[in-house]
């Protein structure tokens, strides 16, 4: 299952991403966490000291290597330079699993506690004025488009704040998207924006309240979010201690907050992957991006990269 956590900046989605990834890993399940936020804090939220987190290898700095590996012997992709963030896999492409092994994971993924972690990379001073963060997040989209996750395996992605995920087809790569909402109008407004965009694409969306201090906060979120609200994450001395560098075992998290994590896990486990539909969505957004900008950028018709007889899945089969 592929899971995204999104929300307004400052809503606490990185904290919840880290807690949720650790909760899943504590069950013994394989978990791959991906930090796709412009503010790279997921490693620290998982318990890695900040100095070590700053030294992690980044996906964004190895985009060409990622493309070269994933294209494999796919005859429809002439070179890594011709591959864009939406390029779908086909026969000859190299596919990934959650646990590996493969040379990309050896180079780019590190284990923090029981969670395997990949980070997109900071938006650096060199990027200012000449690049956008989507160029780095494109590495995440490529990985997800080529990733075959099996039953009981989880990919947890901490997304960048706001609705930036809708700038490409990335938002369709998830089996479940959780919108983290503070008890404020601005925060629940982000949920409404996501719901409006996601509805027409069949994206599974739910909300989780955060930074809830009293019954009034909880009532506000229930009133604003209705049935979409799965639960509320209340005041946490455990989280506050972790944010001050005192990182303890997950068993120290308050019982009511652990219950919310369990509800999120149950919601994810109820999702059913439709691999043909998943493949069709990837192809549709690739063709849309090709027409909008990628054909001009590469000087080629990237519709030719689509393998019409390929369906991604545990055993990729012809579409017919």
N, C-alpha and C positions, 0 to 999 in steps of 0.2 A: 504494500500500500504506500502510495506517495501522498504526503500531507504537507500543506502550506499553512504557515501562520502569518497573518497580515494584520494591518491596523494602522491607526494614526501614529505618527511619531510620538514616542514617549508613552505609549499605551502599555508597555511591558511585554510586547510580543517576544522579544529576545529572551527575557527571563522565562516566560512560559514555554518557549521552544526548547530551552535547555532542560527545564524540569520534565517536560513531556518526553523528550528523547531519553532521558535517564530513567523515567518511569517505565517506558517500553523495554529498555535494555535490562532493567531489573527483573523482568519476567524471563530472561534468557533469550529473547528474540534478537536476531541480527538487526542493528540499527545503524543507518548511515545518516548523519546530520550534515546539512549544507548551510553555510552562512552566505546568503545572497543579499544581505542588507548593505547599503552604502556605508553604514556605521558598523564596523566589524567587531562585535562583542560576544558572539555566540561561544567562542572558545573559552572566554573567561566565565561565561554563564555556566559552562559545563565543568568548571573547576580548574582550568589551566591558569597558572600565574600569567599576568599581563606581559611580562618580559618574554616568556616562552611563546605566548600567543602572537607576539609581533614577529617572531621568527618562522612562523608556519609558512610552508610553500603555498602559493596561491594559484587558483585556476586561471585567473585573468592573465597572469604572466606566462602561461604555457598554452595559450589558445591554439597556436599553430601546431604544437605537438599533439594536442587533443584531437584536432581535426585530422591530422595525418594518421593517427592511430585508428580513429573511428571509421574513416573512409575505407580502410582495408584494401580489398581488391574490387570494390564496387566499380564496375566499368562506367557507371553513369556520372561519376565524380572524377573529373580530370586531374584535380590537384587540391591540396589543402586550401589554396587561395580561392578556388571556385566554390568552396563550401561556406555557407552562411549559417547563422544561428538556428535557422528553421529547417535546414536540410534534413530530410527524413532518411532513415536507414533503408537499405534495400539488399538484394542478394549480393554477398561479398562484403558487406559492412561488418565491422566488428561490434558485437553487442556486449553490453556490460551486465553484470549481476551485482547484487548488493554486497556480497562478501568477496568478490574477486576470485582468484588473484589475477592481476594483469599489471603491466608496467606503468600504466597511468596511476593506479592506486598506490603502487610502490613508491612513486615519486611524489604524489600530491595528497595522499590521505594519511592522517595520523590518528592514533587512538587516544582518547581522553576518557579515563575511567573505563566504562564498558561501551562507550559510543565511538564509532569511527567518524571522523570529522573531515570535511573538505571546506575550504574557505575561498570565496571569490577574490578577495583582495581589496585593499583600500583604494579609494579614489585619491590618487596622488597629485602632488603639485604639478607634475608633468602633464597630467590629464586636463588641467584647468584651461578652458578656452578652446581646446582642440578635440575633446572626446566627451562622450556621455557615459554614464555608468552602465547603460544597456550593453555597451561593447564588452564589458566584463561579465555581466549576467548572461550574455550569450553563451558562455561556456557552460553554464548550468543548464540552459535549455537544450544544448546539444547532448549533454550527458543524460538528461531525463528522456530525450527522444530515443536514445540508444540503450536505455536501461530496462532490463527484464527482471522485475522483482517478483519473487515467488510468494506462496502462502506463508504468512507468519513473518514476513520480512517488512521492514519499515524504512522509508526515506522521509526525514523531517527537514523541511526547508524553511528557514527564517527569511522571509521576503523583505524587500525594501518597503519603506513606509508609503502609505497612500495607495493610489491606483496605478502606479507605474508598471505593475505586472501586465496590465492590459495593453501595453505598447507593442506586444507581440502575442504569439499563441501560448506563452508560458503558463498563463492562468488555466489552460485546459489540460496541463500535464499532471494534475493532481486528482486523486480519488476523493479527497476531502480537503476543503479549505476552512480554516477557523479564523474568524475575524475577532481580534482581541479588542474589547470595548471598555473604556473607562466610563463612569457614570456622568458623562457630559454630552451636550448636544453635538459638539464637533466630532466626538469620537463615534457616536452612533450614526452620525451623518456619513462617515466613511463606510460603515456597514451598508447603509442604504445605497451608496454609490456602487459598491461591490455587487450587491444583490441585483441592481438594475443591469449591470453589464453581464453578470454571470447567468442570468435567467435564460437568455436566449440560446446559451451554449450548453445547457444541461449540467452546469457546474454545481456539485454538492457543496452547499454553504451552510455554516452554522456559526453562532456567536458564543463567545465565552466572556463573561464579565471579569474585570480585573480592577484592583485598587478599590475594592468595595469595603468601606469602613463601618457601615451600619445598615439597618433595615431600610432606611430612606434611599440609600444608594441602590440597594437591591431592587426595591420597588420601582425606582426610576427605570432601571434597565429592563425589568419585566414589562413595564408599560410601553417602552419604546421598541423593544425587540420581539416581544410576543413569543411565539413558539420557536423562533430561531435561537433563543437563548437556552443553552444547555446547562449552564450553571454559573456560579460567581465565585471568583477567587478572592478570598477575604484577606484581611490584614495578616501579615506573616512575619513573625520574628525570625523565622528560619531564613527567609529571603533577605531581610534586612541585614542579618549577620553575614550572609554570603556576599552581599554587596559591599560589605566592609572588610572583606578578605577572610572571614571566618567560615570556611566552607565545610559543612558536615555531611554525613551520610543522609540519603534521601529519607530514611526512616524517621528523621527528625522533623520532617515537614508536618505541619498541623493536619490532623485527621480529616477535617472538612475540606482542606485543599487537596489532599491525596484523593479524596472521593471525586473531586472535579476531574483530576487527571484520569481516573478510572472511567468516568463518563465519556471523556474524549476518546479514550482507547476503544470503548464499546462502540462508539459511533463510527470510528474508522473501520473496525472489524465487520460492521454491518454492510459496508460498501462492497459492491461486486464490480469487478473490472470487465468491461466489454472491449476486448482487444481490437476487433475490427473497427469499432467506433473510435477508439483511441487513435488508431492508425489514420483513419479518415480525417480526424480533426487536425492531426499533424500535417497531413498533406494539404488540407484546405488552407491553413495559415501559411504554409510555405508558399503556395501559389499566390496568395494575397500579397505577401511580402515581396515575392519575385516581381510582381507587376508594379508594386508601389515604389521600390527602390533597388532591390538586389540585382535585377537584370542590368540596370544602368551601371551599377557599381562594378559588377564583374565583367560586363561586356558579353554576356551569354544569356541564353534563354534557360533559366533555372527550372522551368517546368520539366525539362529533360532529365532532371535528377530524380524524378518520381518514378519508382518501380511499381507499375500498376498491378503486378502479380505478387506483391509482398505484403504480408500482414505480420506486424510485430507481435510477439508472444513467447511463451515458454518453448514452443516448437514452431518457429516462424514457418508459415505455410503460404502457398499461392492464394491470392484473394478469391479465386474461383472455387 
